[in-house]
Amino acid sequence: MSESILIVGGTNLGKTGTLRQIIAHNPDMPAHVFDGQNRFTEICQFFGGVPDNCTVHKPQDVNEELQIMRDEVTPVFKGEPDGYGILAFDMIDDIWESAQTYFSEQVYQDDPAERMMKIRTKMQREAETAKLNRPKNQNQYEGFIDWTVIKQWHRSLVNRAIESLPCHVIATTAVRELRKDAGSFSDDPRLVETWDDWGAVPTGEKRNTFLFMTLLGMSMKGSRRQRKILGSIVKDWSREPFTPVPDWWMEELTTNEEGIYDLWSQYRESIGQPVAWPVPGA
């Protein structure tokens, strides 16, 4: 069975390194990585380079992302048995942001920051004219139509990969503060229910929380010089749909001579699974 895993955490905790370890532990499977910020390629240098079974793509915008998915990625996996190969998105929140950027450039001829400033200035003037305390709507885009297009681009990449391709899909993303009691700005109750115990939520498209079968959270205990990385299984519907799964600890080693910790091996051991996925038909 193919798996879909979202690795969530703050900066410098090992999310991208874990992505590289997953691919390295599965050398008999082809892997494709979307690396829009060149982060994956740089991190790989700490582990001996990009694995031989890995093809790295560096798209510049959402249009190029869609083209790569259609022409280079889909043909590799389409028609293969379930559980064949790995498709990875390093910092999947970048896809969400690139969709907004591309939309703003094509429709409004400016970037999202400029678009937000224009909308915010316009609303403030309207609010002052109407003698209101604050604008009623502070959305960056024009409601249903704009967001429908932006979300569709995201779904054409991420949803289609998980729902239509037989490969394992792995993604990393950053985090933001969980908004529970912020009135109209509060997070969706379903997000709060899923992430409340962990204390933060992933950035990017909020539906990713429900799209991926397994959610792994990474946080830090201690200082940067002497720290422990706490891995938390936030959700694991592929194996434990209703039973809470305990956290597991990893102690990051601080010198190159001692090596670098392997989150993936420890996670797989904690759930009683081999570090490498079985190759279908092998």
BELKANOR-V878697 format. One record per pair of residues at least 12 apart in sequence whose C-alpha atoms are under 10 Angstrom apart, sorted by sequence separation. I is the first residue (numbers start at 1). GAP is how many residues later the second one is. D is the distance in whole Angstrom. If there is no record, write none. Layout:
i=I gap=GAP d=D
i=I gap=GAP d=D
//
This chain:
i=7 gap=12 d=9
i=57 gap=12 d=10
i=100 gap=12 d=7
i=101 gap=12 d=9
i=104 gap=12 d=10
i=123 gap=12 d=6
i=124 gap=12 d=10
i=179 gap=12 d=10
i=180 gap=12 d=7
i=218 gap=12 d=6
i=219 gap=12 d=7
i=233 gap=12 d=6
i=234 gap=12 d=9
i=250 gap=12 d=8
i=251 gap=12 d=10
i=264 gap=12 d=10
i=20 gap=13 d=10
i=74 gap=13 d=10
i=122 gap=13 d=10
i=123 gap=13 d=8
i=158 gap=13 d=9
i=178 gap=13 d=9
i=179 gap=13 d=8
i=180 gap=13 d=10
i=202 gap=13 d=10
i=217 gap=13 d=8
i=218 gap=13 d=5
i=219 gap=13 d=8
i=232 gap=13 d=8
i=233 gap=13 d=7
i=234 gap=13 d=9
i=250 gap=13 d=7
i=19 gap=14 d=9
i=73 gap=14 d=8
i=98 gap=14 d=10
i=101 gap=14 d=10
i=123 gap=14 d=8
i=124 gap=14 d=10
i=178 gap=14 d=7
i=187 gap=14 d=9
i=195 gap=14 d=9
i=217 gap=14 d=6
i=218 gap=14 d=6
i=232 gap=14 d=7
i=233 gap=14 d=6
i=249 gap=14 d=9
i=41 gap=15 d=8
i=57 gap=15 d=9
i=97 gap=15 d=9
i=120 gap=15 d=9
i=123 gap=15 d=8
i=191 gap=15 d=8
i=194 gap=15 d=8
i=202 gap=15 d=9
i=216 gap=15 d=7
i=217 gap=15 d=5
i=218 gap=15 d=9
i=231 gap=15 d=9
i=232 gap=15 d=5
i=233 gap=15 d=8
i=248 gap=15 d=10
i=40 gap=16 d=8
i=41 gap=16 d=10
i=57 gap=16 d=10
i=180 gap=16 d=9
i=191 gap=16 d=9
i=194 gap=16 d=9
i=201 gap=16 d=9
i=216 gap=16 d=6
i=217 gap=16 d=6
i=218 gap=16 d=10
i=231 gap=16 d=6
i=232 gap=16 d=7
i=250 gap=16 d=8
i=41 gap=17 d=10
i=120 gap=17 d=9
i=178 gap=17 d=8
i=179 gap=17 d=10
i=190 gap=17 d=10
i=200 gap=17 d=9
i=215 gap=17 d=8
i=216 gap=17 d=5
i=217 gap=17 d=6
i=230 gap=17 d=7
i=231 gap=17 d=5
i=232 gap=17 d=9
i=249 gap=17 d=9
i=250 gap=17 d=10
i=38 gap=18 d=9
i=40 gap=18 d=10
i=55 gap=18 d=10
i=119 gap=18 d=10
i=120 gap=18 d=7
i=178 gap=18 d=7
i=188 gap=18 d=9
i=191 gap=18 d=7
i=199 gap=18 d=10
i=215 gap=18 d=6
i=216 gap=18 d=6
i=217 gap=18 d=9
i=230 gap=18 d=6
i=231 gap=18 d=6
i=248 gap=18 d=8
i=249 gap=18 d=9
i=38 gap=19 d=9
i=119 gap=19 d=8
i=120 gap=19 d=9
i=187 gap=19 d=9
i=190 gap=19 d=9
i=191 gap=19 d=9
i=198 gap=19 d=8
i=214 gap=19 d=8
i=215 gap=19 d=5
i=216 gap=19 d=7
i=229 gap=19 d=9
i=230 gap=19 d=5
i=231 gap=19 d=7
i=248 gap=19 d=7
i=20 gap=20 d=8
i=31 gap=20 d=9
i=36 gap=20 d=10
i=38 gap=20 d=7
i=119 gap=20 d=8
i=120 gap=20 d=8
i=178 gap=20 d=9
i=179 gap=20 d=10
i=190 gap=20 d=9
i=195 gap=20 d=10
i=198 gap=20 d=10
i=214 gap=20 d=8
i=215 gap=20 d=5
i=216 gap=20 d=8
i=229 gap=20 d=6
i=230 gap=20 d=6
i=247 gap=20 d=9
i=19 gap=21 d=8
i=20 gap=21 d=9
i=31 gap=21 d=9
i=32 gap=21 d=9
i=33 gap=21 d=7
i=34 gap=21 d=9
i=35 gap=21 d=7
i=36 gap=21 d=7
i=37 gap=21 d=7
i=38 gap=21 d=10
i=119 gap=21 d=7
i=178 gap=21 d=6
i=179 gap=21 d=9
i=194 gap=21 d=10
i=198 gap=21 d=9
i=214 gap=21 d=5
i=215 gap=21 d=7
i=228 gap=21 d=7
i=229 gap=21 d=5
i=230 gap=21 d=8
i=17 gap=22 d=10
i=30 gap=22 d=9
i=31 gap=22 d=6
i=32 gap=22 d=6
i=33 gap=22 d=6
i=34 gap=22 d=6
i=35 gap=22 d=6
i=36 gap=22 d=5
i=37 gap=22 d=9
i=116 gap=22 d=9
i=118 gap=22 d=9
i=119 gap=22 d=8
i=177 gap=22 d=7
i=178 gap=22 d=5
i=179 gap=22 d=9
i=195 gap=22 d=10
i=213 gap=22 d=7
i=214 gap=22 d=4
i=215 gap=22 d=9
i=228 gap=22 d=6
i=229 gap=22 d=6
i=248 gap=22 d=7
i=16 gap=23 d=8
i=17 gap=23 d=8
i=20 gap=23 d=8
i=21 gap=23 d=9
i=24 gap=23 d=10
i=30 gap=23 d=5
i=31 gap=23 d=5
i=32 gap=23 d=5
i=33 gap=23 d=5
i=34 gap=23 d=5
i=35 gap=23 d=5
i=36 gap=23 d=6
i=37 gap=23 d=9
i=116 gap=23 d=8
i=117 gap=23 d=9
i=119 gap=23 d=10
i=176 gap=23 d=9
i=177 gap=23 d=5
i=178 gap=23 d=6
i=212 gap=23 d=9
i=213 gap=23 d=6
i=214 gap=23 d=6
i=227 gap=23 d=9
i=228 gap=23 d=5
i=229 gap=23 d=7
i=247 gap=23 d=9
i=16 gap=24 d=6
i=19 gap=24 d=10
i=20 gap=24 d=7
i=27 gap=24 d=8
i=28 gap=24 d=10
i=29 gap=24 d=7
i=30 gap=24 d=6
i=31 gap=24 d=6
i=32 gap=24 d=6
i=33 gap=24 d=6
i=34 gap=24 d=6
i=35 gap=24 d=7
i=36 gap=24 d=7
i=116 gap=24 d=5
i=175 gap=24 d=10
i=176 gap=24 d=6
i=177 gap=24 d=6
i=178 gap=24 d=9
i=212 gap=24 d=9
i=213 gap=24 d=5
i=214 gap=24 d=7
i=227 gap=24 d=7
i=228 gap=24 d=6
i=246 gap=24 d=9
i=15 gap=25 d=10
i=16 gap=25 d=9
i=17 gap=25 d=10
i=18 gap=25 d=10
i=19 gap=25 d=10
i=26 gap=25 d=10
i=27 gap=25 d=8
i=28 gap=25 d=7
i=29 gap=25 d=9
i=30 gap=25 d=8
i=31 gap=25 d=8
i=32 gap=25 d=7
i=33 gap=25 d=9
i=34 gap=25 d=7
i=35 gap=25 d=10
i=36 gap=25 d=8
i=115 gap=25 d=7
i=116 gap=25 d=8
i=175 gap=25 d=6
i=176 gap=25 d=6
i=177 gap=25 d=9
i=210 gap=25 d=10
i=212 gap=25 d=9
i=213 gap=25 d=6
i=214 gap=25 d=9
i=226 gap=25 d=9
i=227 gap=25 d=7
i=228 gap=25 d=9
i=245 gap=25 d=9
i=246 gap=25 d=10
i=16 gap=26 d=10
i=17 gap=26 d=6
i=21 gap=26 d=8
i=24 gap=26 d=9
i=25 gap=26 d=10
i=27 gap=26 d=6
i=36 gap=26 d=10
i=115 gap=26 d=8
i=174 gap=26 d=10
i=175 gap=26 d=5
i=176 gap=26 d=6
i=177 gap=26 d=9
i=209 gap=26 d=9
i=212 gap=26 d=10
i=213 gap=26 d=9
i=214 gap=26 d=10
i=226 gap=26 d=8
i=227 gap=26 d=9
i=245 gap=26 d=8
i=16 gap=27 d=7
i=17 gap=27 d=7
i=20 gap=27 d=8
i=23 gap=27 d=9
i=24 gap=27 d=6
i=26 gap=27 d=8
i=27 gap=27 d=9
i=113 gap=27 d=9
i=174 gap=27 d=9
i=175 gap=27 d=4
i=176 gap=27 d=6
i=214 gap=27 d=10
i=225 gap=27 d=10
i=226 gap=27 d=9
i=227 gap=27 d=9
i=16 gap=28 d=9
i=17 gap=28 d=10
i=23 gap=28 d=7
i=24 gap=28 d=8
i=112 gap=28 d=8
i=173 gap=28 d=10
i=174 gap=28 d=6
i=175 gap=28 d=5
i=176 gap=28 d=10
i=213 gap=28 d=9
i=225 gap=28 d=10
i=226 gap=28 d=8
i=14 gap=29 d=9
i=17 gap=29 d=9
i=20 gap=29 d=9
i=23 gap=29 d=9
i=24 gap=29 d=8
i=36 gap=29 d=9
i=112 gap=29 d=9
i=173 gap=29 d=6
i=174 gap=29 d=6
i=175 gap=29 d=9
i=225 gap=29 d=8
i=17 gap=30 d=8
i=20 gap=30 d=8
i=21 gap=30 d=9
i=23 gap=30 d=8
i=24 gap=30 d=9
i=65 gap=30 d=8
i=172 gap=30 d=9
i=173 gap=30 d=7
i=174 gap=30 d=8
i=217 gap=30 d=10
i=220 gap=30 d=10
i=221 gap=30 d=10
i=224 gap=30 d=10
i=20 gap=31 d=8
i=23 gap=31 d=7
i=34 gap=31 d=8
i=173 gap=31 d=8
i=216 gap=31 d=10
i=220 gap=31 d=10
i=240 gap=31 d=10
i=53 gap=32 d=10
i=54 gap=32 d=9
i=55 gap=32 d=10
i=56 gap=32 d=9
i=57 gap=32 d=10
i=62 gap=32 d=10
i=229 gap=32 d=10
i=231 gap=32 d=8
i=239 gap=32 d=9
i=53 gap=33 d=10
i=54 gap=33 d=10
i=61 gap=33 d=10
i=62 gap=33 d=7
i=65 gap=33 d=9
i=230 gap=33 d=10
i=20 gap=34 d=9
i=34 gap=34 d=9
i=61 gap=34 d=8
i=62 gap=34 d=9
i=65 gap=34 d=10
i=198 gap=34 d=8
i=229 gap=34 d=9
i=233 gap=34 d=9
i=34 gap=35 d=9
i=62 gap=35 d=9
i=63 gap=35 d=9
i=198 gap=35 d=9
i=231 gap=35 d=9
i=232 gap=35 d=9
i=236 gap=35 d=10
i=59 gap=36 d=10
i=61 gap=36 d=10
i=62 gap=36 d=6
i=63 gap=36 d=8
i=104 gap=36 d=10
i=198 gap=36 d=7
i=231 gap=36 d=8
i=32 gap=37 d=10
i=61 gap=37 d=6
i=62 gap=37 d=5
i=104 gap=37 d=9
i=171 gap=37 d=10
i=197 gap=37 d=8
i=60 gap=38 d=9
i=61 gap=38 d=8
i=62 gap=38 d=9
i=103 gap=38 d=10
i=196 gap=38 d=10
i=233 gap=38 d=10
i=61 gap=39 d=10
i=62 gap=39 d=9
i=63 gap=39 d=8
i=107 gap=39 d=9
i=195 gap=39 d=7
i=32 gap=40 d=9
i=33 gap=40 d=9
i=61 gap=40 d=8
i=62 gap=40 d=7
i=100 gap=40 d=10
i=194 gap=40 d=7
i=195 gap=40 d=9
i=32 gap=41 d=7
i=61 gap=41 d=7
i=62 gap=41 d=9
i=100 gap=41 d=9
i=171 gap=41 d=9
i=194 gap=41 d=8
i=31 gap=42 d=9
i=104 gap=42 d=10
i=170 gap=42 d=9
i=175 gap=42 d=9
i=103 gap=43 d=8
i=169 gap=43 d=9
i=172 gap=43 d=10
i=175 gap=43 d=10
i=32 gap=44 d=9
i=103 gap=44 d=10
i=170 gap=44 d=10
i=171 gap=44 d=10
i=172 gap=44 d=9
i=173 gap=44 d=10
i=31 gap=45 d=10
i=172 gap=45 d=10
i=218 gap=45 d=10
i=30 gap=46 d=8
i=31 gap=46 d=10
i=100 gap=46 d=9
i=103 gap=46 d=8
i=104 gap=46 d=10
i=30 gap=47 d=9
i=100 gap=47 d=9
i=103 gap=47 d=7
i=102 gap=48 d=9
i=159 gap=48 d=10
i=163 gap=48 d=9
i=40 gap=49 d=10
i=100 gap=49 d=9
i=101 gap=49 d=9
i=159 gap=49 d=9
i=162 gap=49 d=8
i=40 gap=50 d=7
i=99 gap=50 d=9
i=100 gap=50 d=6
i=103 gap=50 d=10
i=155 gap=50 d=10
i=158 gap=50 d=9
i=162 gap=50 d=8
i=39 gap=51 d=8
i=40 gap=51 d=9
i=99 gap=51 d=6
i=100 gap=51 d=9
i=154 gap=51 d=8
i=162 gap=51 d=10
i=216 gap=51 d=9
i=38 gap=52 d=9
i=39 gap=52 d=9
i=98 gap=52 d=9
i=99 gap=52 d=8
i=155 gap=52 d=10
i=159 gap=52 d=7
i=31 gap=53 d=10
i=32 gap=53 d=8
i=33 gap=53 d=8
i=34 gap=53 d=8
i=35 gap=53 d=9
i=36 gap=53 d=9
i=37 gap=53 d=8
i=97 gap=53 d=9
i=99 gap=53 d=9
i=100 gap=53 d=9
i=155 gap=53 d=10
i=158 gap=53 d=9
i=159 gap=53 d=9
i=29 gap=54 d=10
i=30 gap=54 d=8
i=31 gap=54 d=6
i=32 gap=54 d=6
i=33 gap=54 d=6
i=34 gap=54 d=6
i=35 gap=54 d=7
i=36 gap=54 d=8
i=37 gap=54 d=8
i=96 gap=54 d=8
i=99 gap=54 d=7
i=100 gap=54 d=10
i=151 gap=54 d=8
i=158 gap=54 d=10
i=29 gap=55 d=7
i=30 gap=55 d=5
i=31 gap=55 d=5
i=32 gap=55 d=5
i=33 gap=55 d=5
i=34 gap=55 d=5
i=35 gap=55 d=6
i=36 gap=55 d=8
i=96 gap=55 d=8
i=98 gap=55 d=10
i=99 gap=55 d=7
i=28 gap=56 d=10
i=29 gap=56 d=5
i=30 gap=56 d=6
i=31 gap=56 d=6
i=32 gap=56 d=6
i=33 gap=56 d=6
i=34 gap=56 d=6
i=35 gap=56 d=8
i=36 gap=56 d=9
i=98 gap=56 d=9
i=151 gap=56 d=10
i=28 gap=57 d=9
i=29 gap=57 d=7
i=30 gap=57 d=9
i=31 gap=57 d=8
i=32 gap=57 d=9
i=33 gap=57 d=7
i=34 gap=57 d=9
i=35 gap=57 d=9
i=37 gap=57 d=8
i=96 gap=57 d=9
i=97 gap=57 d=10
i=27 gap=58 d=10
i=34 gap=58 d=9
i=36 gap=58 d=7
i=95 gap=58 d=9
i=96 gap=58 d=6
i=26 gap=59 d=9
i=35 gap=59 d=9
i=36 gap=59 d=8
i=95 gap=59 d=7
i=96 gap=59 d=10
i=26 gap=60 d=9
i=34 gap=61 d=9
i=93 gap=61 d=10
i=23 gap=62 d=9
i=36 gap=62 d=9
i=92 gap=62 d=10
i=95 gap=62 d=9
i=23 gap=63 d=7
i=95 gap=63 d=9
i=22 gap=64 d=9
i=23 gap=64 d=10
i=23 gap=65 d=9
i=22 gap=66 d=10
i=92 gap=66 d=9
i=20 gap=68 d=10
i=89 gap=68 d=10
i=19 gap=69 d=8
i=89 gap=69 d=9
i=19 gap=70 d=9
i=20 gap=70 d=10
i=88 gap=70 d=10
i=19 gap=71 d=8
i=87 gap=71 d=10
i=16 gap=73 d=10
i=88 gap=73 d=10
i=16 gap=74 d=7
i=87 gap=74 d=8
i=15 gap=75 d=9
i=16 gap=75 d=8
i=87 gap=75 d=9
i=15 gap=76 d=9
i=87 gap=78 d=9
i=92 gap=78 d=10
i=93 gap=78 d=9
i=2 gap=79 d=9
i=3 gap=79 d=10
i=87 gap=79 d=10
i=88 gap=79 d=10
i=92 gap=79 d=6
i=93 gap=79 d=8
i=94 gap=79 d=8
i=1 gap=80 d=9
i=2 gap=80 d=6
i=3 gap=80 d=7
i=85 gap=80 d=10
i=86 gap=80 d=9
i=87 gap=80 d=7
i=88 gap=80 d=8
i=89 gap=80 d=8
i=90 gap=80 d=8
i=91 gap=80 d=7
i=92 gap=80 d=6
i=93 gap=80 d=6
i=94 gap=80 d=10
i=1 gap=81 d=6
i=2 gap=81 d=4
i=84 gap=81 d=9
i=85 gap=81 d=8
i=86 gap=81 d=5
i=87 gap=81 d=6
i=88 gap=81 d=6
i=89 gap=81 d=6
i=90 gap=81 d=6
i=91 gap=81 d=5
i=92 gap=81 d=6
i=93 gap=81 d=7
i=1 gap=82 d=5
i=2 gap=82 d=7
i=4 gap=82 d=10
i=6 gap=82 d=10
i=83 gap=82 d=9
i=84 gap=82 d=6
i=85 gap=82 d=5
i=86 gap=82 d=5
i=87 gap=82 d=5
i=88 gap=82 d=5
i=89 gap=82 d=5
i=90 gap=82 d=5
i=91 gap=82 d=4
i=92 gap=82 d=9
i=93 gap=82 d=10
i=1 gap=83 d=9
i=2 gap=83 d=9
i=3 gap=83 d=9
i=4 gap=83 d=10
i=5 gap=83 d=10
i=6 gap=83 d=9
i=7 gap=83 d=10
i=8 gap=83 d=9
i=82 gap=83 d=8
i=83 gap=83 d=6
i=84 gap=83 d=5
i=85 gap=83 d=6
i=86 gap=83 d=6
i=87 gap=83 d=6
i=88 gap=83 d=5
i=89 gap=83 d=7
i=90 gap=83 d=7
i=91 gap=83 d=7
i=2 gap=84 d=9
i=4 gap=84 d=10
i=7 gap=84 d=9
i=77 gap=84 d=10
i=81 gap=84 d=9
i=82 gap=84 d=4
i=83 gap=84 d=5
i=84 gap=84 d=7
i=85 gap=84 d=9
i=86 gap=84 d=7
i=87 gap=84 d=9
i=88 gap=84 d=8
i=89 gap=84 d=9
i=6 gap=85 d=10
i=7 gap=85 d=10
i=80 gap=85 d=9
i=81 gap=85 d=6
i=82 gap=85 d=7
i=83 gap=85 d=6
i=6 gap=86 d=9
i=70 gap=86 d=10
i=74 gap=86 d=10
i=78 gap=86 d=8
i=79 gap=86 d=8
i=80 gap=86 d=7
i=81 gap=86 d=8
i=82 gap=86 d=9
i=83 gap=86 d=10
i=66 gap=87 d=8
i=69 gap=87 d=9
i=70 gap=87 d=9
i=74 gap=87 d=8
i=77 gap=87 d=10
i=78 gap=87 d=6
i=79 gap=87 d=8
i=80 gap=87 d=8
i=62 gap=88 d=10
i=65 gap=88 d=10
i=66 gap=88 d=9
i=69 gap=88 d=7
i=73 gap=88 d=10
i=77 gap=88 d=6
i=78 gap=88 d=7
i=65 gap=89 d=10
i=68 gap=89 d=10
i=69 gap=89 d=10
i=76 gap=89 d=10
i=77 gap=89 d=7
i=78 gap=89 d=9
i=63 gap=90 d=9
i=66 gap=90 d=7
i=67 gap=90 d=10
i=74 gap=90 d=9
i=75 gap=90 d=10
i=77 gap=90 d=7
i=62 gap=91 d=7
i=65 gap=91 d=10
i=66 gap=91 d=7
i=69 gap=91 d=10
i=74 gap=91 d=7
i=76 gap=91 d=10
i=62 gap=92 d=8
i=65 gap=92 d=8
i=69 gap=92 d=9
i=73 gap=92 d=10
i=74 gap=92 d=10
i=62 gap=95 d=9
i=97 gap=106 d=10
i=96 gap=107 d=9
i=97 gap=107 d=7
i=96 gap=108 d=6
i=97 gap=108 d=9
i=93 gap=109 d=8
i=94 gap=109 d=9
i=95 gap=109 d=8
i=96 gap=109 d=6
i=168 gap=109 d=9
i=92 gap=110 d=10
i=93 gap=110 d=6
i=94 gap=110 d=7
i=95 gap=110 d=9
i=96 gap=110 d=10
i=92 gap=111 d=9
i=93 gap=111 d=4
i=94 gap=111 d=10
i=91 gap=112 d=9
i=92 gap=112 d=7
i=93 gap=112 d=7
i=91 gap=113 d=9
i=92 gap=113 d=9
i=93 gap=113 d=10
i=93 gap=115 d=10
i=92 gap=116 d=9
i=31 gap=136 d=9
i=33 gap=136 d=10
i=30 gap=137 d=9
i=31 gap=137 d=9
i=32 gap=137 d=10
i=33 gap=137 d=9
i=34 gap=137 d=9
i=29 gap=138 d=10
i=31 gap=138 d=10
i=33 gap=138 d=9
i=23 gap=147 d=10
i=22 gap=148 d=9
i=19 gap=151 d=7
i=19 gap=152 d=8
i=19 gap=153 d=8
i=18 gap=154 d=9
i=16 gap=155 d=9
i=15 gap=156 d=9
i=16 gap=156 d=7
i=4 gap=157 d=10
i=15 gap=157 d=6
i=16 gap=157 d=9
i=4 gap=158 d=7
i=14 gap=158 d=10
i=15 gap=158 d=8
i=3 gap=159 d=9
i=4 gap=159 d=10
i=15 gap=159 d=9
i=2 gap=160 d=9
i=11 gap=162 d=10
i=2 gap=163 d=9
i=3 gap=163 d=9
i=4 gap=163 d=9
i=5 gap=163 d=8
i=6 gap=163 d=9
i=7 gap=163 d=8
i=8 gap=163 d=9
i=9 gap=163 d=8
i=10 gap=163 d=8
i=11 gap=163 d=7
i=2 gap=164 d=6
i=3 gap=164 d=8
i=4 gap=164 d=6
i=5 gap=164 d=6
i=6 gap=164 d=6
i=7 gap=164 d=6
i=8 gap=164 d=6
i=9 gap=164 d=7
i=10 gap=164 d=6
i=11 gap=164 d=9
i=1 gap=165 d=8
i=2 gap=165 d=6
i=3 gap=165 d=5
i=4 gap=165 d=5
i=5 gap=165 d=5
i=6 gap=165 d=5
i=7 gap=165 d=5
i=8 gap=165 d=5
i=9 gap=165 d=5
i=10 gap=165 d=6
i=1 gap=166 d=9
i=2 gap=166 d=5
i=3 gap=166 d=6
i=4 gap=166 d=6
i=5 gap=166 d=6
i=6 gap=166 d=6
i=7 gap=166 d=6
i=8 gap=166 d=6
i=9 gap=166 d=6
i=10 gap=166 d=9
i=1 gap=167 d=9
i=2 gap=167 d=8
i=3 gap=167 d=8
i=4 gap=167 d=8
i=5 gap=167 d=9
i=6 gap=167 d=7
i=7 gap=167 d=9
i=8 gap=167 d=7
i=9 gap=167 d=9
i=10 gap=190 d=10
i=9 gap=191 d=9
i=8 gap=192 d=9
i=9 gap=192 d=9
i=10 gap=192 d=10
i=85 gap=192 d=9
i=8 gap=193 d=8
i=9 gap=193 d=8
i=84 gap=193 d=9
i=8 gap=194 d=6
i=9 gap=194 d=10
i=83 gap=194 d=8
i=84 gap=194 d=9
i=85 gap=194 d=8
i=7 gap=195 d=9
i=8 gap=195 d=9
i=83 gap=195 d=8
i=84 gap=195 d=6
i=85 gap=195 d=9
i=6 gap=196 d=9
i=83 gap=196 d=7
i=84 gap=196 d=6
i=82 gap=197 d=10
i=83 gap=197 d=7
i=84 gap=197 d=9
i=81 gap=198 d=9
i=82 gap=198 d=7
i=81 gap=199 d=6
i=80 gap=200 d=9
i=81 gap=200 d=8
i=15 gap=201 d=10
i=6 gap=202 d=8
i=15 gap=202 d=9
i=6 gap=203 d=8
i=15 gap=203 d=8
i=14 gap=204 d=8
i=6 gap=205 d=9
i=7 gap=205 d=10
i=13 gap=205 d=7
i=14 gap=205 d=10
i=5 gap=206 d=9
i=6 gap=206 d=6
i=13 gap=206 d=7
i=4 gap=207 d=8
i=5 gap=207 d=6
i=6 gap=207 d=8
i=7 gap=207 d=9
i=8 gap=207 d=7
i=9 gap=207 d=9
i=10 gap=207 d=9
i=11 gap=207 d=10
i=12 gap=207 d=10
i=13 gap=207 d=7
i=4 gap=208 d=5
i=5 gap=208 d=6
i=6 gap=208 d=6
i=7 gap=208 d=6
i=8 gap=208 d=6
i=9 gap=208 d=6
i=10 gap=208 d=7
i=11 gap=208 d=9
i=12 gap=208 d=10
i=3 gap=209 d=8
i=4 gap=209 d=5
i=5 gap=209 d=5
i=6 gap=209 d=5
i=7 gap=209 d=5
i=8 gap=209 d=5
i=9 gap=209 d=5
i=10 gap=209 d=7
i=3 gap=210 d=7
i=4 gap=210 d=6
i=5 gap=210 d=6
i=6 gap=210 d=6
i=7 gap=210 d=6
i=8 gap=210 d=6
i=9 gap=210 d=6
i=10 gap=210 d=9
i=46 gap=210 d=9
i=3 gap=211 d=8
i=4 gap=211 d=9
i=5 gap=211 d=7
i=6 gap=211 d=8
i=7 gap=211 d=7
i=8 gap=211 d=9
i=9 gap=211 d=9
i=13 gap=211 d=10
i=12 gap=212 d=9
i=47 gap=212 d=9
i=46 gap=213 d=10
i=47 gap=213 d=8
i=46 gap=214 d=9
i=13 gap=215 d=10
i=14 gap=215 d=9
i=13 gap=216 d=7
i=13 gap=217 d=9
i=9 gap=222 d=9
i=8 gap=223 d=10
i=7 gap=224 d=10
i=8 gap=224 d=10
i=7 gap=225 d=10
i=7 gap=226 d=10
i=8 gap=226 d=10
i=7 gap=227 d=10
i=6 gap=229 d=10
i=5 gap=230 d=10
i=5 gap=231 d=9
i=4 gap=232 d=10
i=5 gap=233 d=10
i=4 gap=234 d=9
i=3 gap=235 d=7
i=2 gap=236 d=9
i=1 gap=237 d=9
i=14 gap=238 d=10
i=13 gap=239 d=9
i=25 gap=239 d=9
i=21 gap=240 d=10
i=22 gap=240 d=9
i=25 gap=240 d=9
i=21 gap=241 d=7
i=22 gap=241 d=9
i=21 gap=242 d=8
i=22 gap=242 d=6
i=17 gap=243 d=9
i=18 gap=243 d=9
i=21 gap=243 d=7
i=22 gap=243 d=9
i=17 gap=244 d=10
i=18 gap=244 d=7
i=19 gap=244 d=10
i=20 gap=244 d=10
i=21 gap=244 d=9
i=17 gap=245 d=9
i=18 gap=245 d=6
i=19 gap=245 d=8
i=14 gap=246 d=10
i=17 gap=246 d=9
i=18 gap=246 d=6
i=14 gap=247 d=9
i=17 gap=247 d=10
i=18 gap=247 d=9
i=29 gap=247 d=10
i=14 gap=248 d=9
i=15 gap=248 d=9
i=28 gap=248 d=9
i=29 gap=248 d=9
i=14 gap=249 d=8
i=25 gap=249 d=10
i=26 gap=249 d=8
i=27 gap=249 d=9
i=28 gap=249 d=10
i=29 gap=249 d=9
i=25 gap=250 d=7
i=26 gap=250 d=5
i=28 gap=250 d=9
i=29 gap=250 d=7
i=25 gap=251 d=6
i=26 gap=251 d=7
i=28 gap=251 d=7
i=29 gap=251 d=10
i=24 gap=252 d=9
i=25 gap=252 d=8
i=26 gap=252 d=9
i=27 gap=252 d=10
i=22 gap=253 d=8
i=23 gap=253 d=9
i=26 gap=253 d=9
i=21 gap=254 d=10
i=22 gap=254 d=8
i=28 gap=254 d=10
i=22 gap=255 d=9
i=3 gap=274 d=10
i=2 gap=275 d=9
i=1 gap=276 d=9
i=1 gap=277 d=9
i=1 gap=279 d=9
//
